[in-house]
Amino acid sequence: MTYSSVTKSALFKGAQLHDNEKSESALLKEITASHHLVRNNPLLRVGASRFRASCIGGGAKPVFDPTLFSETFIQSFNEWALYCDFYENTNFAGVQALGVITMLLDGSAFIVRRRTLHPIPLQLQVVSPLSLAIGLEQTGSGSYVRGGIMYAKNGKVKKYAFYKLPRDHPDFDEDSVNWLPAEDVIHLKDMVHVAQSTAQPWISPGADFAKQYQDNQTVEIKSRMKRVGQQVFALKETDVSQTVGGPASQKTPQRLVHQAGGVTFLNGVKEVKTASPAEIAGNYQEHNNQVLRMIAGLLGITYEMLTGDLTQVNYSSIRAGMINHRRLVSQLREIVLGPAFNRILGWFIDGFHLGTSESLPNYFENPYTYLNPTWIWPEWEEIDPLKAAKALVLEVESHITSLEEVSNGRGKTLDQHLDGVQRSQQAKQSRGIENAASSTDDDELPDDDDD
């Protein structure tokens, strides 16, 4: 079968010649819908916030090699991290969190270098793809523009076109844009294929499931109201007279309902029955739980993280779920966030050279020596801290893991860790405090939750 005949098969039904060219307007609507989902659906908002908290936490921090970076440089970076936000609402960790949540909701995010008059003339601005001139298209023999991004002839990005004013500004003009060079822009996106210009919001695939969950709640509320409204009251039968009398002999009809203030009294109630609506089945709760699991899976988090429900987990199941989630987050950190933060460090080094009289040796000849620090992410809490601590001790004693790796994993260099241990020992000795005897009992109680 030739390629031309394969493309006409049902496998490619609905495929477009060029997805990027025909999907920009649809993508804009999807981003807007993603914002609407988060504003109006608390379930998705909680899921997105918990993914951000798991991925960023307190923010990634670089461990600078003291043989390459001076104390003045390290102090300047720590001070700059306090005022690096262009809007001056948060610190460097907050900029990281804003970039991740924007990428989650909008499919991608931009971090723009802004030159300022601060001691280190650099601040960071997180920009949504809604500010990108997506509708801007230009063709040419050399460079060309697609989706507000200018590409060189070889496909490499040269410039980005951002609107000068927000879309909701009364003077907004689609033709009024600022062109920023690619060197001043970091494009955060999860790459799916080569030459990908845009990305789908992560949260939008869960929109149908989130709406289904919300509809389920609406149906349940309506059903409860219907059950109240369809209460059937069987009243006592009144005795029927066998004789026919005149109008004067007929009894006054007995009132069945008496109103007394806000209370209703039923006269002669025999029994009360409740009508169950047909649309509510016995597996309603299980169906709802399955919808929640689908939403959690599409957001990249576990069902327990989304709902806070820990009633159906044990040690093994929650550990397996967290391992899968952490593997996803680790990949995002390594291939998307880590390289972006290295570029931010390069911007800071440029600003450091402009704002101070110091310089990094041979930086301009080979900058990559300085642009690959170890980024320390917030440490994940262990599900069983005692087991994890014992396993770590065995790894260090068996030289599977070095003490330097352990120190770096907790945000310190080896020298900082050992200096802290030395100061602690000296402080205890000066106060006459003896070290507590270590326990040699390795017996553990059986864990019933392991099965």
C-alpha positions as CSV (number, residue, x, y, z in Angstrom):
1,M,0.0,0.0,0.0
2,T,1.4,3.4,-1.0
3,Y,1.6,6.4,1.3
4,S,-1.1,8.3,-0.7
5,S,-3.6,5.5,-0.2
6,V,-2.8,5.2,3.5
7,T,-3.5,8.8,4.1
8,K,-7.0,8.3,2.6
9,S,-7.8,5.5,5.1
10,A,-10.0,5.9,8.2
11,L,-6.8,6.2,10.3
12,F,-6.2,9.7,9.2
13,K,-9.8,10.8,9.2
14,G,-10.1,14.5,10.2
15,A,-6.4,15.1,10.0
16,Q,-5.3,18.5,8.6
17,L,-2.5,19.3,6.2
18,H,-0.8,21.5,8.8
19,D,-2.1,21.5,12.3
20,N,-0.2,24.6,13.4
21,E,-1.6,26.8,10.6
22,K,-5.2,25.8,11.2
23,S,-5.3,25.6,15.0
24,E,-4.1,29.0,16.3
25,S,-7.6,30.5,16.6
26,A,-9.0,27.3,18.1
27,L,-6.1,27.3,20.6
28,L,-6.9,30.8,21.7
29,K,-10.5,29.7,22.4
30,E,-9.2,26.7,24.3
31,I,-6.9,28.8,26.5
32,T,-9.9,31.1,27.3
33,A,-12.0,28.1,28.1
34,S,-9.2,26.8,30.4
35,H,-9.3,30.0,32.4
36,H,-13.1,29.8,32.6
37,L,-12.8,26.2,33.9
38,V,-10.5,27.1,36.7
39,R,-12.5,30.1,37.7
40,N,-15.8,28.2,37.8
41,N,-14.8,24.7,38.7
42,P,-13.2,24.4,42.2
43,L,-12.2,20.8,41.5
44,L,-9.8,21.7,38.6
45,R,-8.5,24.7,40.5
46,V,-7.5,22.5,43.5
47,G,-5.9,19.9,41.1
48,A,-3.9,22.6,39.3
49,S,-2.7,24.1,42.6
50,R,-1.7,20.8,44.0
51,F,0.3,19.9,40.9
52,R,2.1,23.3,41.2
53,A,2.8,22.7,44.9
54,S,4.2,19.3,44.2
55,C,6.4,20.5,41.3
56,I,7.7,23.7,42.7
57,G,7.0,23.8,46.4
58,G,9.4,26.4,47.9
59,G,11.2,26.8,44.7
60,A,14.4,25.4,43.1
61,K,17.7,26.8,44.5
62,P,21.1,26.5,42.8
63,V,24.1,25.1,44.6
64,F,27.1,27.2,43.4
65,D,30.5,25.7,43.3
66,P,32.7,27.8,45.6
67,T,35.7,27.2,43.3
68,L,33.8,29.0,40.5
69,F,31.6,31.5,42.3
70,S,32.8,34.0,44.9
71,E,30.9,34.8,48.1
72,T,30.0,38.2,46.7
73,F,28.3,36.6,43.7
74,I,26.4,34.2,45.9
75,Q,25.2,37.0,48.2
76,S,24.2,39.1,45.2
77,F,22.1,36.2,43.7
78,N,20.4,35.6,47.1
79,E,19.5,39.3,47.3
80,W,18.4,39.5,43.7
81,A,16.0,36.5,44.3
82,L,14.0,38.8,46.6
83,Y,13.2,41.5,44.0
84,C,13.5,39.6,40.7
85,D,9.7,39.7,40.0
86,F,8.9,42.5,37.6
87,Y,5.5,43.1,39.3
88,E,7.3,43.0,42.7
89,N,4.6,40.6,44.1
90,T,6.8,37.7,44.9
91,N,10.3,36.3,44.9
92,F,12.2,33.9,42.6
93,A,10.3,30.8,43.9
94,G,7.0,32.7,43.2
95,V,8.2,33.4,39.6
96,Q,8.8,29.7,39.2
97,A,5.4,28.8,40.5
98,L,3.7,31.4,38.3
99,G,5.5,30.0,35.2
100,V,4.4,26.4,36.0
101,I,0.8,27.3,36.7
102,T,0.6,29.4,33.5
103,M,2.1,26.5,31.5
104,L,-0.5,24.2,33.1
105,L,-3.5,26.4,32.3
106,D,-2.4,28.0,29.0
107,G,-0.3,25.2,27.5
108,S,2.9,27.3,27.6
109,A,4.4,30.3,29.3
110,F,7.0,33.0,28.6
111,I,9.6,34.4,30.9
112,V,10.8,37.7,29.6
113,R,14.0,39.5,30.6
114,R,13.3,43.1,31.7
115,R,16.3,45.5,32.2
116,T,15.8,47.8,35.2
117,L,17.7,50.2,37.5
118,H,18.1,47.8,40.4
119,P,21.6,46.9,41.8
120,I,21.4,43.9,39.5
121,P,19.6,45.4,36.4
122,L,17.4,42.4,35.8
123,Q,13.8,41.4,36.6
124,L,11.7,38.6,35.3
125,Q,8.2,38.9,33.8
126,V,5.9,35.9,33.3
127,V,3.7,36.4,30.2
128,S,0.8,34.3,29.1
129,P,0.5,33.1,25.5
130,L,-2.7,35.2,25.3
131,S,-0.3,38.2,25.0
132,L,1.4,36.7,22.0
133,A,0.1,38.0,18.6
134,I,-1.0,34.5,17.6
135,G,-2.9,35.8,14.5
136,L,0.2,37.5,13.1
137,E,1.3,35.6,9.9
138,Q,3.9,36.7,7.3
139,T,5.6,34.9,4.6
140,G,9.0,35.6,3.0
141,S,11.8,34.1,1.1
142,G,14.0,34.1,4.2
143,S,12.5,34.5,7.6
144,Y,8.8,34.0,8.1
145,V,6.2,34.7,10.9
146,R,3.7,32.1,12.1
147,G,1.6,32.5,15.2
148,G,3.4,35.7,16.3
149,I,6.8,34.0,16.2
150,M,9.5,34.9,13.7
151,Y,11.5,32.0,12.4
152,A,14.7,32.0,10.5
153,K,15.0,30.1,7.2
154,N,16.3,27.1,9.1
155,G,13.3,27.1,11.5
156,K,15.1,28.6,14.5
157,V,13.2,31.2,16.5
158,K,14.4,34.8,16.0
159,K,11.8,37.1,17.6
160,Y,8.5,37.0,19.5
161,A,5.7,39.5,18.9
162,F,3.7,40.5,22.1
163,Y,0.8,42.9,22.2
164,K,1.6,46.3,23.7
165,L,-1.7,46.3,25.6
166,P,-3.8,43.6,27.2
167,R,-6.7,42.2,25.2
168,D,-9.2,43.7,27.6
169,H,-7.7,47.2,27.4
170,P,-10.1,49.8,25.7
171,D,-7.3,50.9,23.3
172,F,-6.2,47.4,22.4
173,D,-5.0,47.0,18.8
174,E,-4.0,43.7,17.2
175,D,-1.5,45.5,15.0
176,S,0.3,47.2,17.8
177,V,3.0,44.7,19.0
178,N,6.5,44.7,20.5
179,W,9.1,42.5,18.9
180,L,11.4,40.9,21.5
181,P,14.6,39.0,20.5
182,A,14.7,35.3,21.3
183,E,17.6,35.9,23.6
184,D,15.3,37.9,26.0
185,V,12.5,35.3,26.0
186,I,12.2,31.8,27.5
187,H,9.4,29.7,26.1
188,L,8.2,27.1,28.7
189,K,6.3,24.3,26.9
190,D,6.1,20.6,27.0
191,M,7.4,19.6,23.6
192,V,5.4,16.8,21.8
193,H,6.9,17.0,18.3
194,V,9.7,18.8,16.5
195,A,9.0,22.5,15.4
196,Q,6.0,22.6,17.8
197,S,5.0,26.3,18.1
198,T,2.2,26.0,20.6
199,A,0.8,23.5,23.1
200,Q,-2.6,22.5,24.4
201,P,-3.5,23.6,27.9
202,W,-2.9,20.6,30.2
203,I,-6.2,21.2,32.1
204,S,-8.5,21.3,29.1
205,P,-8.5,17.5,28.4
206,G,-10.2,17.1,31.8
207,A,-12.9,19.6,30.9
208,D,-15.5,17.0,29.8
209,F,-14.9,14.9,33.0
210,A,-15.0,18.0,35.2
211,K,-18.3,19.0,33.6
212,Q,-19.6,15.5,34.0
213,Y,-18.8,15.5,37.7
214,Q,-20.5,18.9,38.1
215,D,-23.6,17.6,36.2
216,N,-23.7,14.6,38.5
217,Q,-23.8,16.9,41.5
218,T,-26.6,18.9,39.9
219,V,-28.6,15.7,39.1
220,E,-28.2,14.5,42.7
221,I,-29.4,17.8,44.1
222,K,-32.4,17.8,41.8
223,S,-33.2,14.2,42.7
224,R,-33.2,15.0,46.4
225,M,-35.6,17.9,45.8
226,K,-37.8,15.6,43.7
227,R,-37.8,13.0,46.5
228,V,-39.0,15.6,48.9
229,G,-41.6,16.9,46.4
230,Q,-42.9,13.4,45.6
231,Q,-43.8,12.3,49.1
232,V,-47.0,10.4,49.0
233,F,-49.4,10.8,51.9
234,A,-52.0,8.0,52.3
235,L,-54.9,9.6,54.2
236,K,-57.4,7.8,56.3
237,E,-60.6,6.9,54.5
238,T,-63.6,8.8,56.0
239,D,-66.8,6.9,56.6
240,V,-69.4,7.2,53.9
241,S,-73.0,7.8,55.0
242,Q,-75.6,5.2,53.6
243,T,-78.5,7.5,54.0
244,V,-79.3,10.4,51.9
245,G,-80.2,13.4,53.9
246,G,-81.0,17.0,53.1
247,P,-78.6,19.8,52.7
248,A,-78.9,20.5,56.4
249,S,-77.9,17.0,57.3
250,Q,-74.7,16.9,55.3
251,K,-71.4,17.2,57.3
252,T,-68.9,19.9,56.6
253,P,-65.9,18.4,54.7
254,Q,-63.0,17.7,57.1
255,R,-59.9,19.7,56.5
256,L,-56.9,17.5,55.8
257,V,-54.2,20.2,56.1
258,H,-53.9,22.7,58.8
259,Q,-51.5,25.6,58.7
260,A,-50.2,27.0,62.0
261,G,-47.5,29.6,61.5
262,G,-44.8,28.0,59.5
263,V,-45.7,24.4,60.4
264,T,-48.0,22.2,58.3
265,F,-50.1,19.6,60.1
266,L,-51.6,16.6,58.2
267,N,-54.9,15.3,59.5
268,G,-55.2,11.5,59.5
269,V,-51.9,10.5,58.0
270,K,-51.7,6.7,57.7
271,E,-48.1,6.3,56.3
272,V,-45.5,8.3,54.4
273,K,-43.7,6.9,51.3
274,T,-40.8,8.4,49.4
275,A,-40.5,8.1,45.6
276,S,-37.0,7.4,44.4
277,P,-36.2,9.0,41.0
278,A,-35.3,6.6,38.2
279,E,-32.1,8.4,37.1
280,I,-30.2,7.7,40.3
281,A,-28.7,4.2,40.3
282,G,-26.9,2.4,43.1
283,N,-23.5,2.9,41.5
284,Y,-23.7,6.7,41.6
285,Q,-20.8,7.0,44.1
286,E,-18.5,4.6,42.2
287,H,-19.2,6.5,39.0
288,N,-18.3,9.8,40.6
289,N,-15.1,8.3,42.0
290,Q,-14.1,7.0,38.5
291,V,-14.7,10.5,37.0
292,L,-12.5,12.0,39.7
293,R,-9.8,9.4,39.0
294,M,-9.9,10.4,35.3
295,I,-9.5,14.1,36.2
296,A,-6.6,13.4,38.5
297,G,-4.9,11.3,35.8
298,L,-5.2,14.0,33.2
299,L,-3.8,16.6,35.6
300,G,-0.8,14.3,36.4
301,I,-1.7,13.9,40.1
302,T,-3.1,11.1,42.1
303,Y,-6.7,10.6,43.1
304,E,-5.7,11.2,46.7
305,M,-4.0,14.5,45.9
306,L,-7.1,15.7,44.1
307,T,-9.7,14.8,46.7
308,G,-7.8,14.4,49.9
309,D,-9.6,11.0,50.4
310,L,-7.2,8.5,51.9
311,T,-9.8,5.9,53.0
312,Q,-9.0,3.4,50.2
313,V,-5.2,3.4,50.3
314,N,-2.5,1.5,52.0
315,Y,1.3,1.9,52.1
316,S,1.9,0.0,48.9
317,S,-0.8,1.6,46.8
318,I,-0.1,5.2,47.8
319,R,3.6,4.6,47.3
320,A,3.1,3.3,43.8
321,G,0.9,6.3,42.9
322,M,3.3,8.8,44.3
323,I,6.3,7.2,42.5
324,N,4.5,7.6,39.1
325,H,3.5,11.2,39.9
326,R,7.1,12.1,41.0
327,R,8.5,10.5,37.9
328,L,6.4,12.8,35.8
329,V,7.4,15.9,37.8
330,S,11.1,14.9,37.7
331,Q,11.0,14.7,33.9
332,L,9.3,18.1,33.7
333,R,12.0,19.5,36.0
334,E,14.9,18.0,34.1
335,I,13.9,18.7,30.5
336,V,11.8,21.9,30.8
337,L,12.4,23.9,34.0
338,G,16.1,23.1,34.6
339,P,17.3,24.4,31.2
340,A,15.1,27.5,31.6
341,F,16.6,28.3,35.0
342,N,20.1,27.9,33.6
343,R,19.2,30.6,31.0
344,I,17.9,32.8,33.9
345,L,21.3,32.3,35.6
346,G,23.0,33.5,32.4
347,W,20.9,36.6,32.5
348,F,21.8,37.2,36.1
349,I,25.5,36.8,35.3
350,D,25.2,39.4,32.6
351,G,23.5,41.7,35.0
352,F,26.2,41.0,37.7
353,H,28.9,42.1,35.3
354,L,27.0,45.3,34.6
355,G,26.1,46.1,38.2
356,T,29.3,45.3,39.9
357,S,33.1,45.6,39.3
358,E,33.7,41.9,39.7
359,S,33.8,39.4,36.9
360,L,33.8,35.7,36.5
361,P,37.1,34.4,35.0
362,N,36.9,33.3,31.4
363,Y,33.1,33.6,31.4
364,F,32.8,35.3,28.0
365,E,35.2,32.7,26.5
366,N,33.3,29.7,27.8
367,P,30.1,30.6,29.7
368,Y,28.8,27.0,29.9
369,T,31.2,26.2,32.7
370,Y,29.1,28.5,34.9
371,L,25.7,27.7,33.4
372,N,25.3,24.2,34.7
373,P,24.9,24.4,38.5
374,T,23.1,21.8,40.5
375,W,19.5,22.9,41.1
376,I,18.1,21.7,44.4
377,W,14.4,21.1,44.4
378,P,12.3,20.9,47.6
379,E,12.7,17.5,49.2
380,W,9.7,15.2,48.9
381,E,8.4,13.9,52.2
382,E,8.8,10.2,52.6
383,I,5.7,8.1,53.1
384,D,7.5,6.1,55.8
385,P,10.3,8.4,57.2
386,L,11.9,5.7,59.4
387,K,12.3,3.2,56.5
388,A,13.6,5.9,54.2
389,A,16.2,7.1,56.9
390,K,17.4,3.5,57.5
391,A,17.7,2.9,53.7
392,L,19.7,6.2,53.3
393,V,22.1,5.1,56.1
394,L,22.7,1.8,54.4
395,E,23.3,3.5,51.0
396,V,25.9,5.9,52.5
397,E,27.6,3.2,54.5
398,S,27.7,1.0,51.4
399,H,29.0,3.9,49.3
400,I,26.0,3.6,47.0
401,T,25.2,7.3,47.7
402,S,27.8,9.9,48.7
403,L,27.4,12.3,51.6
404,E,27.8,15.1,49.1
405,E,24.8,13.9,47.1
406,V,22.8,13.8,50.3
407,S,23.8,17.3,51.2
408,N,23.0,18.6,47.7
409,G,19.6,16.9,47.9
410,R,18.9,19.0,51.0
411,G,20.0,22.3,49.5
412,K,23.5,22.5,50.9
413,T,27.0,21.9,49.7
414,L,29.1,19.3,51.4
415,D,31.3,22.0,53.1
416,Q,28.2,23.7,54.5
417,H,26.8,20.5,55.8
418,L,30.1,19.4,57.5
419,D,30.6,23.0,58.9
420,G,27.1,22.8,60.4
421,V,27.8,19.4,62.0
422,Q,31.1,20.7,63.4
423,R,29.5,23.7,64.9
424,S,26.8,21.5,66.5
425,Q,29.4,19.2,68.0
426,Q,31.4,22.1,69.4
427,A,28.3,23.7,70.9
428,K,27.3,20.5,72.6
429,Q,30.8,20.0,74.0
430,S,31.0,23.6,75.3
431,R,27.8,23.0,77.2
432,G,28.7,19.5,78.5
433,I,26.0,17.8,76.5
434,E,26.8,14.2,75.7
435,N,25.6,12.4,72.5
436,A,22.6,10.1,73.0
437,A,23.4,6.4,72.7
438,S,22.3,5.1,69.3
439,S,19.8,2.3,69.2
440,T,21.0,-1.0,67.8
441,D,17.7,-2.7,67.8
442,D,16.7,-3.2,64.2
443,D,13.5,-5.2,65.0
444,E,10.5,-3.6,63.4
445,L,6.9,-4.2,64.1
446,P,5.0,-5.7,61.2
447,D,3.2,-3.2,59.0
448,D,-0.4,-4.4,58.4
449,D,-0.8,-1.8,55.7
450,D,1.9,-3.3,53.5
451,D,-0.5,-5.9,52.1
